[in-house]
Amino acid sequence: MNVAVLVVILTVVEGELRVLLIHRSAEPAMGSWALPGGFPQARETLADAAARKLVEETGVSDVYLEQLFTFDGLDDGTQGSVAVSYFALVDTRRVRLRDEPAWEPRWHPVQALPPLAFNNERVMDYAVERLRNKLQYTNVAYSLMAQSFTLSELQAVYESIFGRRFDKRNFRRRMLSQGILKPTGKTMARGAGRPAELYEFTSRAPMVL
């Protein structure tokens, strides 16, 4: 039985939750969009293979990466393969997509995906649900944010992921009560209003609240 890895690489761009897809240039499913993935190399663990794929596709490594789920039947049972999926959160300001014309790596809005090869829609649905759940009790949003940010910027990221608006005061109260943010002592001016206070995560490593 073949065991492959799939990596769901998520980001937020222009108010949209987006995923990195590649354009398959060979069979099977040539010409279709799919999640990045492949088979582990000799003496490589599944986790190491996922981390390698993340670096190959984005050029970054020090971001949130977690095993998601093990799927079978993504190839409709024709090859008897198993795919161990992972998901990663990246800030596109740090990303350098793989320069490979045949691969055509591209960010796609999660809410408007093209038809995907190998039933990758199943993996995407699971990944988005897991991310939303993780944001309820962890600090994983750090991987989507700049080093410092306003609470409005953080709220916009959460709203992009959940697909709905949050009350500003309730969001602010909840985030500050969790102990995962701290003020930097600096502000950022935008427009004619009062400068907004800048915050940063107390840790840029996974924390459970």
FENKA-V857494 format. One record per pair of residues at least 24 apart in sequence whose C-alpha atoms are under 10 Angstrom apart, sorted by the first residue. I is the first residue (numbers start at 1). J is the second residue. Records with the same first field share a line. If there is no record, write none. Layout:
I->J, J
//
This chain:
1->79, 80, 81, 82
2->39, 79, 80, 81, 82, 83
3->38, 39, 40, 46, 70, 71, 72, 80, 81, 82, 83, 84
4->37, 38, 39, 40, 46, 49, 50, 70, 71, 81, 82, 83, 84, 85
5->35, 36, 37, 38, 39, 40, 46, 47, 48, 49, 50, 53, 67, 70, 71, 82, 83, 84, 85, 86
6->34, 35, 36, 37, 38, 39, 46, 49, 50, 53, 54, 67, 68, 69, 70, 71, 83, 84, 85, 86, 87, 120, 123
7->35, 36, 37, 38, 49, 50, 51, 53, 54, 57, 65, 66, 67, 68, 83, 84, 85, 86, 87, 88, 123, 127
8->34, 35, 36, 37, 50, 54, 65, 66, 68, 85, 86, 87, 88, 89, 120, 123, 124, 127, 128
9->35, 36, 54, 57, 58, 64, 65, 86, 87, 88, 89, 90, 107, 127
10->87, 88, 89, 90, 91, 92, 107, 108, 109, 110, 124, 127, 128, 131, 144, 161
11->88, 89, 90, 91, 92, 107, 108, 109, 110, 143, 144, 145, 157, 160, 161
12->89, 90, 91, 92, 107, 109, 110, 144, 145, 156, 157, 158, 160, 161
13->91, 92, 93, 107, 108, 109, 144, 157, 160
14->156, 157, 160
15->109, 153, 156, 157, 158, 159, 160, 161, 163
16->108, 109, 110, 111, 156, 157, 159, 160, 161, 163
17->107, 108, 109, 110, 111, 128, 157, 158, 159, 160, 161, 162, 163
18->106, 107, 108, 109, 110, 111, 112, 113, 160, 161
19->88, 89, 106, 107, 108, 109, 110, 111, 113, 124, 128
20->57, 58, 97, 105, 106, 107, 108, 109, 110
21->57, 103, 104, 105, 106, 107, 108, 113, 114, 116
22->57, 98, 102, 103, 104, 105, 106, 107, 116
23->101, 102, 103, 104, 105, 106, 116, 117
24->102, 103, 104, 105, 117
25->101, 102, 103, 104
26->102, 103
28->75, 117, 118
29->75, 116, 117, 118
30->117
31->102, 103, 117
32->114, 115, 116, 117, 118
33->103, 104, 105, 106, 113, 114, 115, 116, 117, 118, 120
34->105, 114, 115, 116, 117, 118, 119, 120, 121
35->85, 105, 116, 117, 118, 120, 121, 123, 124
36->103, 105
37->83, 84, 85, 86
38->83
39->83
46->84, 85, 86
47->84, 85, 86
50->84, 85, 86, 87, 88
51->86, 88
54->86, 87, 88, 90
55->95, 96, 97, 98
56->96, 97, 98, 99
57->95, 96, 97, 98, 99, 100, 103, 105
58->90, 91, 92, 94, 95, 96, 97, 98, 99, 105
59->94, 95, 96, 97, 98
60->90, 91, 92, 94, 95, 96, 97
61->88, 90
62->90, 143, 204, 205
63->88, 89, 90, 91, 140, 142, 143, 144, 204, 205, 206
64->88, 89, 90, 140, 141, 142, 143, 144, 204, 205, 206
65->89, 90, 140, 143, 206
68->123, 126, 127, 130, 131
69->123, 126, 127, 130
70->123
71->120, 122, 123
73->118, 119
74->117, 118, 119, 120, 121, 122, 123
75->117, 118, 119, 120
76->118, 119
83->123
84->123
85->123, 124, 126, 127
86->123, 127
87->123, 124, 126, 127, 128, 130, 131
88->127, 131, 140, 143, 144
89->131, 140, 141, 142, 143, 144, 145
90->141, 142, 143, 144, 145
91->141, 142, 143, 144, 145, 146
92->144, 145, 146
93->144, 145, 146
94->146
110->161
111->163
128->161, 162
129->161, 162
131->161, 162
132->158, 161, 162
133->162
134->208
135->161, 162, 208, 209
136->208, 209
137->178, 207, 208, 209
138->178, 180, 206, 207, 208, 209
139->175, 178, 179, 180, 181, 201, 202, 203, 204, 205, 206, 207, 208, 209
140->201, 203, 204, 205, 206, 207, 208
141->201, 204, 206
142->180, 181, 200, 201, 202, 203, 204, 205, 206
143->201, 204, 205, 206
145->200, 201, 204
146->200, 201
147->198, 199, 200, 201, 204
148->182, 183, 184, 186, 187, 197, 198, 199, 200, 201
149->183, 184, 187, 188, 196, 197, 198, 199, 200, 201
150->183, 187, 188, 195, 196, 197, 198, 199, 200
151->175, 176, 181, 196, 197, 198, 199, 200
152->196, 197, 198
153->198
154->199
178->209
179->209
180->204, 207, 208, 209
//
